[in-house]
Amino acid sequence: MKSEWVVVFRTDNPIEASLVKGKLEDAGFPVFERGEALGKVYGLTVEPLGAIEILVPSHLLGEALELISGEEEPESP
């Protein structure tokens, strides 16, 4: 069964996008990052040309949303 890719996170901040993508990848999610190439060429950082989208397979959307929107666990002393 082929799964469609769906947007799980959207931002115009490349650092924020990288953090979310890394968190999902560390948890074992297949992740795809999509952004407008023209925005990168001209250094645009506002919508729509500066938008960055993080996508996951549709069947993993719920789990991915839960992971990125969940409370951070406190660090052990």
Buried (B, 14 or more C-beta within 10 A) or exposed (E): EEEEBBEBBBBBEBEEBBBBBEBBEEEEBEBEBEBBEEBBEEEBBEEEBBBBBBBBBEEBBEBBEEBBEEEEEEEEE
